[in-house]
Amino acid sequence: MKYNTQREKLILPEYGREIQEMVDMCVNIPERDRRQQCAETIIDIMAIMNPSVRQQPDYRHKLWDQLDILSDYRLDIDWPFERVERSEVSARPRPLKYPMQRIRYRHYGHLTEAFVRRIKDMPEGEERDELTAMMANFMKRSLCNWNPDAMDEQKIADDISHYTEGQVSLPEGFQFAAVTADRSQEGGKRRRRKS
């Protein structure tokens, strides 16, 4: 009796050893037309074994690419799609470039900083006051989401002033909108408050 640990390692384990053995057998068929027919049958079986792949766009192309990988790129048939080179499949992806920016207050984020700077460059007037009020309420919600225990409306007013080097302040008589942090979750769903 052979254990799986004693057998050759599977290239794509999701298809199992039977599909791998079919592909190995297909590679060794001497007649090209029988090899082609065998490969098409294997593709049909792969589609049946993995029904979720059929919901993806262009799933037949993906199955043929996987057949090429399973055959270790040795299968000599008429491919219905352009073959992907081995170097493309095994190539490591390039690292993502993250937009690293210096943020004064991380709980607000860099977009808040950029928006407040825009407000600073606007001429004084009703539009600037309305945008400042909207931004202050947004900053309150951000601060409340970050740490509800540290929520302080005066801090938000000070932060706006600090961002704009004292050129913008909250409009007179401004009242912050009510923001509540409901951190009590049960089973991934928020509890509804009784009214």
N, C-alpha and C positions, 0 to 999 in steps of 0.2 A: 504494500500500500504506500502510495506517495502522498506526502503532505504538501500543502501549498507552499510551505517555507522551503521545500526541496525543489520546487518547480521553478521554471523561468519566470522572472518578474513580468507582470502584465504592463503593457504600455498605457492602455486606457482602462483602468480597473472597472469603470462604470458599465462596460459592456460584458465583462466576465470572460472566463477562460474559453468558453465554447466559441464565442465570436472570434477570439484571437486564434483559436485552432482552425476555424473556417478560413480566416484570412491567410494563415500560413499555408493551408492546403491550396488555396486559390493562387497564391504566388507560384507554387510549384507545378501548376497545370501547364503542360507543354503547348497545347493548341490555343492560339490567341482568342478565337471566337468563343470557345468554352470558358476561357478565363474571364472574358468580358461578361458572359452570361452569369457566371458564378459571382462576380463582383456586384452586378445589379441585384442578384438575389440577396446577397449579404446586406446591401443598402436597404432593401425592403425589410429584412429582419431587424436591422438596427432601428429603423423607424418604428417598428412595432414594439420593440423592447423599451424604447425611450419615447413614450407618446408626448411628453411635454415639449420635446424639440420640434414637433410638428406645428406648434403654435407660434414659433418664431418665424420672422420673415426670412425667406431664402433658406429654409431648413435643409433642402436637398443638397445645396452647395456645402453646407456645414457637414452633412453626413459624408459626402465624398471627400472632404478634407480630412475628416476623422479616419476614413478608410485608408487614405494615403499614409496617415501617421501610424495606424495599426500595422500596415504592411512594411513599415520602416522605409517607405519611399521606394520599394523594390517592385511594386506591382506594375507590370507593363501592359496597359490596356489603353483604349481610346477614352480619355477622360472627358466627360460632358462639360466640365468647367475648367477654367485655368488653374493649374496646380500651384500651390503655395510652396515656396522654397523652404527647405529644412532650416536654413539660416534665419528666415523670417519668423518661423515658429519658435525656435529656441532662443531668439534674441531677447535680451533683457530690455524692458521698457525704460525709456529715459526718465530720470527723476522729474517730478513735477516741480515747477517753479512757484513757490508760494509767495504771495505779495507781502513781504515782510515790511511793515511800517511801524514807526514808533508811535505808540498811542499813549496819551497822557493818562486817561482813565479807561482801563480795559472794559469796564462794565458798560460803557457807552458805545465803544467801537469806533473805528476810523471814519465811517460814513457820517456819524453824528458830528465828529470834529469838522469834517469837510463842510457839512451843512451849516454849522454855526459860523464858520469862517465866511461863508457866502452871505449869511445874514449880516455879518459885521460890515461887509462891503456895500450893502444896500443903503440907499438914502433913508434918513429917518422919515417915519410916517406910519400910516395905519397898516399897510401891508407888512412892513417890517415887524410891527408890534404883534400882528396876528401870527406870523411865522415864528416869532420868538415864543409866543404862548403855546403854539402847537409843539414846538421843539421841547419846551420845558415839560410838558405832559408826557411826551415820548421818553424823555430822559428819566422822568419819575418812574415810568413803567419799566424801563431797562434796569434802573437801580433796584427796583422792587423785585424783579425777576432774579437779579444777581444775588442780592442779599436783603431780604425784607426787614431784617433786624436793624440794618444800617440806614434804612430809608429816612431821609431828612430833607424836607422841602427847602430849608435855608441852604443846605449843601448844594442843591441843584442850582439855586439862584447864584451862589458863589462860583460854581463851576462854569456857568454861562459867562459870568463876568471875567473869570480867569481865562477861558478860551478866547474871548474877544478883547483881551487886554483892557478891560474896563469900559469899552465903548458901547456895549449893549447890556441892558438890564431888563428885568421883567417889567411889563407895563404896570402903571399904577392901578391898584385895586384888583390885580390879577389873583384869581383863585385857582389852585391846582385841582384837577379832576380827581375823583376818588379812585384809588387803585388798591385792589386787594390781592394778596398772594394766597392761593389755596393750594397748599402743599400736601393736603391729605388725599392720598390716592389709594384706591383699593382695586387690585386686579387690573391696573393700567388705566382705569377709568376714574375721572374726577367725581367726587361725591356731589350730589346736588344739595344745595342748602335749602332747608325748610323755611318757607316764608310765613 
